[in-house]
Amino acid sequence: MKLLLLIALLFTLSACTTKIKVNKEKSDNRSSFSEVWKQVESDPLAKLPQRSVSYFKLFTFKEDMILQDAHRTLNEHADILPAFEKLAHPNGICFRGIWEIEEENIYSGYFKKSSKALIIARASTATSDTLRGSNRAFGFAGKLFASIDANEVNSENSANFFLIDDLGGTDAKHYKDVVMSNEPDISINFSIVKNLLYAVKVSQAFKEADTNPGIRQLYEISQLGEKWSKNIVTPKWMKLEAADDKRVDAKDFRDELKIQKNEKLVFNIFVANKMTGTNKAWQKIGTITLYKSVVSASCDQRLHFHHPKWRSDLNYGDK
């Protein structure tokens, strides 16, 4: 049961959608940071939406939409799609900012020291609950661009990553109270039990579409900017923690994270490739600094984060 629920509520769903089918023809998915962010902030919402997840949105009598969308999520690299409805993580807030690596480490690509990239990120909750006092599973999806020139059309697709605090959700008062990881914990609670049918249906789709969806690998970041595959070294795990103790007491997490003029949000980046006893051997290597936010229709219904397929041939540098 625990494994089933783990698979079912995976943060892999953060970009899972309806009404979009995989484009089987090869297309040019390259875009500049400015083009993507321009769309994200083009249709801001004056009122925070309260979109819900539902078992009955996953299929029709004719189509298994969740299975179609699972395959699309793993194959489509475009940053912006036509309007769609997210089947999980439907309510979010988007940010623009800077990814910066400051410490020496063994990893490649944009994990290397002195790497600096523009980032578009989306903070969300896994199900329908957004208000403090409810059970919320916080997520963070990031999209790195291989340039600090906002107008440059990149020669590579953006590198995407996905983190969550607890797949079962917690009663944390603030988004910044939690630690988010690419292999999160799971708490079994009433929120999961009440969504059991939804969980079963989703788990079936993702077990068919991909291998080992309990962890989201990080090789898109370690490959970004690298010309030779033999040089790729990828951390097994990554986590984010708030860099300061400042908290905003807002009922909705999106109001808590709203960035006011001349303010910023900073998260510390940690990575690990091995265990020390029962704990991961975390190393702090850099920061994500977010300096502008928006709640918009495009943030929730057009911004797409490609999910990397499971690979068993990665070099973790732990030998």
C-alpha positions in Angstrom: 0.0 0.0 0.0 2.8 2.4 0.9 4.5 1.9 -2.5 1.2 2.3 -4.3 0.5 5.6 -2.6 4.1 6.7 -3.2 3.8 6.2 -6.9 0.3 7.7 -7.0 1.1 11.1 -5.6 4.4 11.5 -7.2 5.7 15.0 -7.9 6.1 13.7 -11.4 2.5 14.9 -11.8 3.5 18.5 -11.4 3.3 18.9 -15.2 0.7 16.2 -15.9 -2.1 17.6 -18.0 -5.3 16.9 -19.9 -6.2 17.8 -23.4 -2.6 17.6 -24.7 -1.3 14.7 -26.8 2.3 13.9 -27.6 3.6 15.5 -30.7 5.0 12.6 -32.7 6.8 14.8 -35.2 10.1 16.2 -34.3 9.9 19.9 -33.6 12.2 22.7 -32.6 11.6 23.3 -28.9 14.3 25.9 -28.4 13.3 29.1 -26.8 14.8 32.0 -24.9 14.2 32.8 -21.3 12.5 36.0 -22.2 10.1 34.3 -24.5 9.0 31.9 -21.9 8.8 34.4 -19.0 6.9 36.8 -21.2 4.2 34.2 -21.7 4.2 33.3 -18.0 3.5 36.8 -16.8 1.2 37.8 -19.7 -2.1 36.9 -18.0 -1.8 37.6 -14.2 -4.8 36.7 -12.0 -6.3 39.2 -9.6 -7.9 36.4 -7.5 -6.1 33.3 -6.4 -7.7 30.3 -8.2 -8.7 27.2 -6.3 -8.5 24.5 -8.9 -9.1 20.9 -7.7 -7.8 17.5 -8.6 -10.3 14.7 -9.3 -10.4 11.0 -10.1 -13.0 11.7 -12.8 -10.7 14.1 -14.7 -8.3 11.2 -15.4 -10.3 9.4 -18.1 -13.3 9.4 -20.3 -15.2 6.4 -21.7 -13.1 6.6 -24.9 -9.7 7.9 -23.7 -7.2 7.1 -20.9 -6.1 10.7 -20.6 -3.8 10.2 -17.7 -1.8 7.6 -19.6 -1.6 9.8 -22.7 -0.4 12.7 -20.6 2.1 10.6 -18.7 3.8 9.7 -22.0 3.6 13.4 -23.2 5.1 14.6 -20.0 8.1 12.3 -20.5 8.6 13.1 -24.2 7.6 16.8 -24.8 10.5 19.2 -24.3 8.6 22.5 -25.1 8.6 25.1 -22.3 5.2 26.5 -23.2 2.2 24.4 -24.4 -1.3 25.4 -25.5 -3.6 25.8 -22.5 -4.2 22.7 -20.4 -5.4 21.6 -17.1 -3.0 20.1 -14.6 -4.1 16.8 -13.1 -2.0 17.4 -10.0 -0.3 20.5 -8.6 -3.0 22.6 -10.2 -2.4 25.7 -8.0 0.9 27.5 -8.2 3.0 30.6 -8.2 5.8 31.2 -10.7 9.2 33.0 -10.3 12.1 34.2 -12.3 15.5 34.2 -10.8 19.1 33.0 -10.9 20.7 29.6 -10.2 24.3 30.0 -9.0 26.8 27.3 -7.9 29.5 28.7 -5.6 31.3 25.6 -4.1 33.7 23.1 -5.6 32.1 19.7 -6.3 32.6 16.6 -8.5 29.5 17.1 -10.6 29.2 18.3 -14.2 27.1 20.7 -16.3 25.3 23.4 -14.3 26.3 21.7 -11.0 29.9 22.8 -11.5 31.3 25.7 -9.5 30.8 29.1 -11.0 27.8 27.9 -13.1 25.1 30.6 -13.4 21.8 30.2 -15.2 18.5 32.0 -15.5 15.7 30.0 -13.9 12.0 29.9 -14.1 10.4 28.1 -11.2 7.0 27.1 -10.0 5.9 26.4 -6.4 2.8 24.4 -5.9 0.8 22.0 -3.7 0.2 18.5 -4.9 -3.6 18.3 -4.5 -6.4 20.9 -4.0 -5.3 22.3 -0.6 -3.6 25.6 -0.6 -4.6 27.1 2.8 -2.7 26.9 6.1 -4.3 24.3 8.4 -4.9 21.9 5.6 -2.6 19.0 4.6 -0.3 20.4 1.9 2.4 18.6 -0.1 4.6 21.4 -1.3 6.4 21.1 -4.6 9.1 23.1 -6.5 9.8 22.7 -10.2 12.7 24.4 -11.8 13.7 25.2 -15.4 17.3 26.2 -16.2 18.4 28.0 -19.3 21.9 27.5 -20.6 22.7 31.3 -20.7 22.5 34.3 -18.6 21.4 36.3 -21.6 17.6 36.4 -21.3 17.2 37.0 -25.1 19.5 34.2 -26.3 17.7 31.3 -28.0 19.4 28.3 -26.4 21.0 25.6 -28.5 19.8 23.1 -25.9 16.5 22.4 -24.3 16.0 23.7 -20.8 17.0 21.5 -17.9 14.1 20.7 -15.6 14.0 19.3 -12.0 11.3 18.4 -9.5 11.4 18.5 -5.7 8.7 17.9 -3.0 8.7 17.9 0.8 6.4 14.9 1.7 4.2 13.0 -0.8 1.6 12.6 1.9 1.6 16.2 2.8 2.2 17.8 6.2 0.6 20.5 8.4 3.6 22.9 8.0 2.5 26.5 8.6 4.8 27.9 5.9 6.2 26.8 2.6 9.6 27.9 3.7 9.5 25.6 6.8 9.9 22.4 4.7 12.8 20.8 2.9 12.1 19.6 -0.6 13.9 16.7 -2.3 13.9 14.7 -5.5 13.3 11.6 -3.4 10.8 12.8 -0.8 9.4 11.1 2.3 5.8 9.9 2.5 3.4 10.2 5.3 0.3 8.0 5.3 -2.7 10.2 6.4 -6.3 10.9 5.8 -5.6 13.1 2.8 -4.1 10.2 0.9 -6.8 7.7 2.0 -9.6 9.9 0.8 -8.0 10.2 -2.7 -7.4 6.4 -3.0 -9.2 5.9 -6.3 -7.3 8.9 -7.8 -4.1 7.3 -6.5 -4.7 3.9 -8.0 -5.5 5.3 -11.4 -2.5 7.6 -11.5 -0.2 4.9 -10.3 -1.2 2.5 -13.1 -0.5 5.2 -15.7 3.0 6.1 -14.4 4.1 2.5 -13.8 3.3 1.9 -17.5 5.0 5.1 -18.7 8.2 5.0 -16.8 10.5 3.1 -14.4 11.1 3.9 -10.8 9.0 7.1 -10.6 9.7 7.4 -6.8 12.8 9.5 -7.6 13.3 12.2 -10.2 16.9 12.0 -11.6 19.0 15.1 -12.1 20.9 14.4 -15.3 19.3 17.2 -17.3 21.2 19.7 -15.1 24.5 17.7 -15.2 24.3 17.4 -19.0 23.5 21.1 -19.6 26.4 22.7 -21.4 28.5 19.5 -21.6 29.7 18.3 -25.0 31.0 14.9 -24.1 28.9 12.2 -22.4 31.9 10.6 -20.7 32.3 13.8 -18.6 28.8 13.6 -17.1 28.7 13.1 -13.3 25.3 13.5 -11.7 24.3 13.7 -8.0 21.8 11.1 -6.8 19.9 13.5 -4.6 19.2 17.2 -4.4 17.3 19.3 -1.8 16.3 22.9 -1.3 16.1 24.7 2.0 15.1 28.3 2.7 18.2 30.4 3.2 16.7 32.6 6.0 14.3 32.5 8.9 11.9 35.2 7.5 8.3 34.0 7.3 5.1 35.6 6.0 2.0 34.6 7.9 -0.4 34.2 5.0 -3.3 31.8 4.8 -2.5 30.8 1.2 1.0 29.7 0.4 1.0 31.8 -2.8 0.5 35.0 -0.7 3.3 33.8 1.5 5.7 33.5 -1.4 4.6 36.7 -3.3 7.7 38.8 -3.9 7.3 42.4 -3.1 9.3 45.2 -4.8 13.0 45.1 -3.9 12.6 41.8 -2.0 13.8 38.3 -3.0 13.4 34.6 -2.0 16.6 32.6 -1.6 16.9 28.8 -1.3 20.1 26.9 -0.6 21.0 24.0 -3.0 22.3 20.8 -1.5 23.4 17.6 -3.3 24.6 14.2 -2.3 25.7 10.9 -4.0 26.1 8.6 -1.0 24.9 7.8 2.5 26.7 8.3 5.8 25.0 5.8 8.0 21.3 6.3 7.6 21.7 9.9 6.4 22.6 11.4 3.0 26.0 13.1 2.9 24.6 16.5 1.9 26.9 19.2 0.5 25.7 22.8 0.1 26.9 24.0 -3.4 24.9 27.1 -4.2 21.7 29.1 -4.2 18.5 29.9 -6.1 17.6 33.5 -5.8 14.1 34.4 -7.0 13.4 38.1 -7.5 10.0 38.3 -9.3 6.8 36.3 -8.9 3.4 36.0 -10.6 0.2 34.0 -10.2 -1.1 33.7 -13.7 -3.2 31.5 -16.0 -0.1 30.7 -18.0 1.9 29.7 -14.9 -0.9 27.2 -14.0 -2.0 26.2 -17.5 0.7 26.7 -20.1 4.1 26.4 -18.5 5.5 22.9 -19.0 8.2 21.1 -17.1 9.6 18.1 -19.0 10.2 15.0 -16.8 13.5 13.1 -17.4 13.0 9.4 -18.1 14.6 6.9 -15.7 18.2 5.9 -16.6 20.2 3.1 -15.1 23.5 4.1 -16.7 24.3 7.3 -14.8 27.7 8.1 -13.3 27.1 9.3 -9.7 30.8 9.7 -9.0 30.5 7.6 -5.8 32.9 4.8 -6.7 
